[in-house]
Amino acid sequence: MSLFLFYRQIRQRKKYHTIALTDYLTNSLNRRGIMQIADNLLANKPASIAIVDLDYFKNINDQFGHDTGDLVLIKFAQAAKNTLGENDTFGRYGGEEWLFVLNTLDSQEINNTFENLARNLSKYCSNIDALPSNITITFSAGVATGNAKSNSLDALIKQADKQLYKAKENGRNQIIID
């Protein structure tokens, strides 16, 4: 009986741990979850950190309602899950912002990943009935690549955030890699 209770307690702890690291809406990692994974990965080797922001997301919520905005977030998470390589991950950083941890430093590979994500996002969002067919959901991304000198998560996030704002200032719907 003790062994059964011990096993049940372990299972409950794992369940609560998973819940604590998961975004309930998109079933992807939440901010805490993605930050832990990014920190662990960067402790072992350089990687690339990207901050992705859905373009004009507030307009989607305002024009079509928060239910439609939620569907866009869900579709983005699905598109990202089906686009990323097995060693890459992402999580909801806050609102419509996402943090990506890419296990590459190659800018062409990073660019290809986000181009594929843009295509998949467009395809996934075309299935949202509440969105008119002339509405295309896009995103802007800022990417910072780690190296032997600069591999702290905080520094990479700050650099990726700067690149994201450049992408937005330059008209959105683009990826800027540092």
N, C-alpha and C positions, 0 to 999 in steps of 0.2 A: 504494500500500500504506500509506503514512504517513497519508494522508487517512482511509482505512478505520479504522486503529487509533485515530486521533484521535477520529473519530465514535463508535467503540465505547467509548472511555474516557469521553466526555461522557455517553453513554447509561447507562453503569454508575454514574457519579456521580449522575445524576438518580434512578436506581433506589435507590441507597443513601440519598440525601437523603429520598426519599419514605418509605422504610422507617423512617428515624430519626424521622419526624414522625407516624407512623401507629400506632394501637393495633392490635396483631395480632388480638385477639379480635373486636373490633367493627368493624374496618376504618374507623374514624372517626379524626379527629385525636387524638393523644395530648396530654399536658399541654404538652410543648414546642411542638408544632404549634399548638395553640389559643392559647397565650400569645403566640407570634410574630404570629399573625394579629390578635389583639386589640390588641397593641401597635402594629402598623402602622396599623390602622384608627383607633385613638384618636389617633394622631399627626396625622391629617388632619381629623378631625371628631368631635364627641361621639357616643356610642353608649350602649347599655344593656348592662350585664353582669349575667348571672344565674348563680347557682350552684344547681344542681338536685341533690337527693339522693333516691334511691329509698327510700321508706318501708319500714321493717322488713325491709330486704334480708337482714340477718343471719339472720332467722327463715326466709327462703326457703332459704338455703344449709343451715341446720341441719335443717330439716324435710324438704326434698326433695332435698338434695344439691347439690354445687357445679356439676354438669353442668346442672342446672335453673337455678341462679343465673346461669350463663354464658348460657344461652338467654334469660333475662330481660334481661340486659345487651345482647345482640345485638338483641333485639326492640325495646328502648328506642332503640338507635341507629338502627334501621330506621324506627321511628315518627318520630324527630326529623328524619331526612333527608327523609321524605315530608311533614313538617308545615311546616318552615321555609321562608321565602321565599328567593329566590335570592341576596339580599344578606346573609342571616343565616348564621351557622355555629355549630358546637358541637364540643366535644371531650371526651374522657374526662379528667377532672381528677385522678381518683384513686379506686380502688375502685369504688364505686357513685355517686360524685359526678361531675357534668358541669358544664362551664363553657360558657355560651352567650354569643355576641356578637350582639346584635340591632341592626340598623341603623335603629332608631327610638327616639324618646324619649317617644312617646305611650303612656301607661299603659293605655288601652283596647285599643290594638293589641297591646301586650305581653300583657295578660290574655287576649285572644282567641287569641293564639298558643299560650299554655300550656293553655288549655281544649281547643283542638284537639289538642294533643299528648296530653293526658290521655285523650281519646276514642280517638285512634289507638293509644295504648299499650294500653289496655284491649282493643281489637279484636285487636291483634297478639298479645298475651299469651294470649288465649282459645284460640289455636292450639297452645299448649304442652301436650302430652298429660299430662305429669307433674304439672301443676297442677290441683287440683280446681276445678270450675266455681264454687265459692263463694269462691274466692280472687281478689281484685282487686288488681292491682299499681298502687300510687299513688306520687306523688312530692310533695315539698315544694320550693318555690323561693323564693329571695330575690333581688330584683332591685334594682340601683342604676343610676340614669340619670345619664349624664355631662352636664356643662354647661361653660360657658366657664371657670368657676372651678375645678371639680373634674373633671378628665378623665384623671387618671393611672390606669393599670391597677391598681396596688397599692391605691390609695384606693378605687376602685370595687369591687374584690374584697373588701376588708375590709367595706365597707358592705353588699354583697350577702350576705356571710357572716353579718352581724348580722341581716339580714332573714330569712335561712334559719333561723337559730336561733329567731327569733320565730315563724315558721311551725311549727316543730317543737314549741315550747312551747305553742302554741295548738291543738294536736291533729293536726298534720300534714295532708297532702293539701290544701295550699293554697298560694297565691302571695301573697307580700307584696312590694309595690313601694314603693321609697323615692323 
